[in-house]
Amino acid sequence: MIKEFRDFIAKGNVMDMAVGIIIGAAFTAIVTSLVGDLINPIIGLVTGGMDFSNLFINLGEGDYTSLVAAKDAGAPVFAYGAFFTAVINFLIIAFVVFLLVKMVNRIKDAAIKEGEPVPAAPSGPTEIEVLLEIRDALKK
């Protein structure tokens, strides 16, 4: 069983997947920073200083000035701003993954084209073929 597990782990696909997960986790941190530190402030500037991450509807009693205050008080909240931020994160990640897949496919296509044998220029008939044609023509 240990040998089978070792063989399974040693397969290229499993290692590729592990590398992808690690890079994906690091990439998620970059995208989260991109959205939180760069995109949301620009959107907030365009929308008059609105902070999406602090948008919420209080579903319980009380009046809270921020989402953090409502959550600290244990109030039930509908945090739609956090959802908007998650949607923006998703769209950015999906777009970047699309670009990466497109780039990888382009590289694969180029590698396939480079690996294909170049078709040789059609050569004329060989000397023997010409002589056989002459012989056959003379027999007629």
N, C-alpha and C positions, 0 to 999 in steps of 0.2 A: 504494500500500500504506500509506503514511503517512497519507493522507487517510482511508482506511478505519479505520485504528487510531484516529485522532483522533475520528472519528464514533462508534466503538465506546466509547471512553472518555467521550465527552460524553453518552452515553445516561444517563438518570436512574437506571436499575437499577444500573449499574456504580458510579456515585457513591454511591448508597445503600448498596451492599455495602461500599464502601471505608470509609464512615463507620461502618457496623456493625462492621467488623473492628477499627477503631481504638477504638471505644467498648468492644467486647468485650475487647480486650487490657487496657484500663484497668479494666474491670469485674472481670476475672480477678484482678488484683492486689488489689482490694478484697475479693473473696470469699476469696482465700487468707489475707489478714490476718484477716478475720472468723472463719474456721475455726481458723487457727493461734493467734490471740491472744485470741479470745473463747469460741468453742464448745469447742475441745479442753480448755482449762483447766476449764471447767464440767463436761465429761464426766469429766475426770481427778479433779475434786473428788468427783463422785458415785461414781466407781469406786475411790476410795481413793488418789488421787494417781497413777493409771496414765497414762503418757504414750504415746499411740498411735504417735506418730512414731518412737519408739525400740523398738518391738516387732519382733523378728526371730528367725529360726531360723538358727543357724550350720550351714551345710552342709559345712563343711570342718573342718580340725583347729584346735585352739586354743580358748581361752575368752576371750571379749570382753565387756566390761561395757556397751558401747554400740554402736549401729549405726555410728556415725562411726568408732569404733576398729576395728571389723571391716572396714569399707570401706577405711580407711587402710592396714590390713594386707594388703589384697587378698584377703581371705577371701570365698568365695562365701556369700552370705546370701539368705535368703528373707524380704524386708522386708514382712511383711504389715501392719505398722502404717502404713507409708507408703501402702499400698493402701487401708486403711480411711480414711485422711485424704483420699485422692483420691476415694473414693466419697462421703464427706461433702461435699466440694467440688462434685462433680457434682450431687448431690441439691439442694444449695442453689442452684446456678446454674440447674438445670432448673426449680425451683420459681419462682425470680424471673423467668425467661424466660416461664414459664406465666402469671404475674401480669401481665407486660408485654403479652403477646399478648392476654390477656383484656381489659386496659385499652384497648389499641389497637382491638380489635374493638368494644368498647362505644362508643368515640369515633366510629369509622366508622359504626356503626349510628345513632348520634345525628345525625351529619352527613347521612346518607342520608335520615333521617326529616325533617330540617329542609329539605333540598333538594327533597323531593317537593312537587309542587303540592297545595295543599289542595283537596279536591274541593268544588266549589261546591254549595250547597244546591239541591236540585231546585226549579226555578222552575215555576210553573204555565204553562198554555198561553198563547201570545201572543194578542193581540187578533185577529189574522187567523185563527188556528186556531179560536178560539171562533166567529167569524163564519162560517167554513166549516162548522163542526159544526151551527150553527143553520140554515144554508142547506140542508145535506144532510138535516137532520131535517124541515124544511118540505117538501122535495121528496117525502118518503115519504108 
